[in-house]
Structure formats: structure tokens, C-alpha cells
Amino acid sequence: MAEYKRHQGHRQRMRERVQNYGLDSLADHEVLEYILYTTNAQRDTNEIAYNLLERFGDFASVLEASEEELCTVEGIGPTSARLLHMLPQVSRYYGRCRTDGKRCFNTTEQLGSYLMAKFAWSDYERAMLVSLSTRRHIKAAVWLREGTSDRVSLDVKDVVATAIKGGTDAVVLCHNHPNGVALPSMEDMEATGSIARALGLVNIHLLDHFILTDTECFSMRDAGRLPIYDFKTGTLFWP
């Protein structure tokens, strides 16, 4: 009975800690321990969490393991294995639901958050063109091309054609650096200038170019590095 009360007190303290400070306040084994409360009403999940990390190495690898592999760990049954295995899929589904295009994006932070969810867990550089309405709703978000782990090349004609199909006069270009930093390279800058000029010739504004990693978002516009096409003179200006 004393052991049971100690265990219940530990769970309560863990729940209060998460409620007050979030999951980020926990170590990897504690997060696993906390998740497994759902499928283990009475059992002490601390040892199970350590068993999982010992078997798979780290938190992400635990969630990426198959249900069959998870069930080989002592203390993990089919229900717990299914829960752990489903978490990355639930997270991706949540990310897609956040990017359904129904929201109004009035700030760089809001649009950046939308884009980071789109590019989450991508191992390759990819490029996307987002068409915005006059009220800053997403009218279209189209993948342009997928490249390699450190490069994606764009055909300016394809970008322009996609922008025209988007049916607006305002677009945002974005691509990711999965293995780098959220800063534009010289090639990125040159490509942005070519695209801004080509879009300007068909009366479409390039509002921004975002560079993304899993944890960072760089706005060329906010950084003062976005080339601007002057529609009156047909001139491209660099800040």
C-alpha cells in the first residue's frame, strides 16, 4: 500500500509539472514515462521508459520504431506500442490541419509557423509557392520541386506559371534547408531576383521568400534582403 501511494504521488507531481511547465520541462525518459500513463493505469512506467531508451537509443527513435519492435521491450504491450507508434502520425496530421488555408495570416510569424508545419520532417530541400488573397488568406500552396539534401533548383517559367494559376497578384516563395541554417545563400539571392523580375513582368508581387529549417524561419523581407520589382519602371531594386 505504501508503494502504491508513493507511485500515485509521483504521477500527480509529474502531471502538475507538465501542467505548469509543459513537456519541455521533462527529460526524454520522463516524457515516455508520462505518455505511458495513458495505457498503464497502475503500473510504474519509469522502468519501461528506461528500457525503451536503452533499446532504441533516443526519444525520436522510440517513436519511429515499428509496433513489432516496440513489443520486444519488456513492459510494452500491443496497446502501448500502438500509442507510441501513432504519435508522429498524429503530429503530422495536426500540422496539416493547422495549414488548411482558412486562416488569415497578418504577420510574418503567423505565415512562418504555417510554412514550418508544411516543411516539417523533410529530409530534402523542397520549394513551395503560396498564393495569397487580398485579405491574406491562402488561396493555393503548391509544391514546386523537390531536390537533394542540400539543393533544390527552380525553373523560373514553372514558378511564374504556378503563380498565374494561383489566381492572385501576391505570392510568397519558400524553401527549406534541412541540413543547414535558415539563411539565404548567394544562389538563393540570385534565384529570388530572377523570380521577382519574372513575376513582376506578369503583374504579380513577390511578397517574401522564406528560408526554413526544422527550428528556424528566415524572412528575406523582414531582413531587408528581398529584391523589389518596380512595376512603373520595370526595374528590379536590391535593398
N, C-alpha and C positions, 0 to 999 in steps of 0.2 A: 504493500500500500504506500509506503514512504517513497519507493522508487517511482510509482505511478504519479504521485503528487509532484515529485521533482521534475518528471518528464513533462507533465502538463504545465507546470510553471515555466519551464524553458520555452515551450511552444508559445505561451502567452507573451512572454518577453520578446520573442522573435517577431510575433505579429505586431506588437506595439512598435518595435524598432522599424519595421517596414512601413507601417502606417505613418510614422513620424518623419522618417528619413529616406524612405524608398529602398529599392533593391540595391542601389549603388552603395549603400552602407554595409552590405554584406560581402563576405568572401565567397569565392566560387563554390566551395563545399556547402556554405550556409544557404546559398541560393538554391542549390539542388535539394538540400535538406528541406527547405521551406516549400518548394514545389511539390515534393513528395508527401507533404502533409495531406494533400488532396486525396491520394489513393491509399494512404496508411493512417487510418483514424487513430490507432492506438500505438503502433509500433514506433520505436525510436529510429528516425531516418538518418541520424548523423553518421552512423557507421556505413549505411548504404551509400550515402553521398561520397564518402571517402573511397569506398570500393569502386564506384563509378569513375572517379578521377584517376585512381590507380590503374584501372583497366584501360581507359581511353586517353588519358594524358591531360586534357584540359576541358573546360566547360563546353566550348563550341563543339569539340569532337564527341562529347557525350550526346549532344542533341543531333549530331549528324550521323550517329550510328544507327544501324537498322534495328528494327524491333527484335529480330532474332539475336543479334549481337548483344543487345541490352539485356535480354533474358538470360544470358550466360553469367551475369553478375549476381552474386549472392544477395538476396533480398529484393530483387526486381522480378515481378511477375508480368503477365501479359498486359494488365491494365496500366501499370506504371510505365512499362515500355512504350505503350501506345501514346500515353500522355507526353512523355519526353520527346518522342519522335515527331509528334504533331506540332510542337511549339514553333519550329522555324516556319512551317507552312502557315500556321495561324498568324505569325508576324508578317509574312509576305502578303497574306490576304488583307490584313489590316492596312498595310501600306498602300495596297491598290485601292482600298475603299477610301482612303484619305485623298486619293488623286483622281476622283471621279469627275472632275471638271465642273462641279456645281458651285464651287466656292468662288468668291470674289477675292482676287489677290491684289491688295492695295500696297503692299510693301515688298521690298526685296527679300526680307526674312520669310514672309509667307510663301512667296514663289520658290525661294531656295529650299524650303522644307518640302514642298511639293515635289521638286525635282530630285532631291536626295532620296526620297522614298521610291521614285521611279527607277533610280540607278542602283538601289541597294543590292549588295551581294554580287555585283557584276565583276567578273574576273578579266574582262576585256574592255578596251576603250570602245565606247559607243557614242553616237551623236543623235540628238533629237531636235526637232523644230516644233516650237509651241506657238500656236496662233491664238492671239488674244482679242476679245471683243472690245468695244469702246468702254465697256464697264469693267474690263479686266477679268472677265470670265474666260476659262479655257474653251475655245471652240474646237481645237484639234491639237493633239500631241502625237507627232509622228516620228517613229524611229527612222533615221536617215540611213545609217550604215553601222555595221559592227566591224571592228578592226582586230588588232592583236593586243597583247597585254600592255603595249606602250605606244600604240599609234592607231589613229583612225584617219583615213583620207576621205575628203568630201569632194564631190563633183558640184561645182557652183551651179550648173544648169539644173541638177537634181534638187538642190536647195531652193532655187527660185520656183521651179515647177511645184514643189511641195507647198511653198508659201502661197502661191496663187490658188492652189486647191483649197487651202485653209479658209479662204473667203474673207480675209480681213486685211487691213493695211498696217498691222503691227504684229511683229513676231519676235520671239526670243530663241536664240540658238544656245545649245548647251551640249557639253560632252564631259566625260569623266576621265580622271587619271587614277585608275585603280591601284597602281603601284608607285604613285608619285605624290606630288604636293599640289594643292589647289592654286596653282599659278599658271598663267599662260606662257607657253614657250614662244620663241620667235616665229616658228611655223604657225602657231595658233594666231598670233597677231596678224601675220600676213594673210592668212586664210580669212580672218574676220574682216579685214579691209576689203578683200576681193568680194566677199559675200555681201557686205554692206553696200558697196557700189552697185553690184548686180541687182540687188533688191531695190535700191533707190531708182534704178532705171525703169522699174515697173511700178513705181509709186508705193513701195512697201517699206515701212520703217523697221530697221533692226533696233529694237529697244534695249537689248542687252545680250551679252554672251556670258553664260555661267560655266565655270570650271569646277568640277565636283570630285571629292573623294568620299570615302565612307563616313568621314567625320567633319569635313570642311566644305565650305561653299564660297567661291570667289566670284564676285560680280565685277565684270570689266567696267560697267557703267559707274558703279559706286566708287571704284578705284580710280576713276578718271582716265581710263585707258581704252575706252570704246571709240572706234572711229565713227564720225558722224557724216552722213551724206547730206549735203545742202541741195534741196530739191529745186531751188530757184536758179542756182548757178551750175548745178551738175558737178559740184566739186566735193571731193572727199577730204574731210579735215581730221587730222590726228591731234588729240589733246597734247 
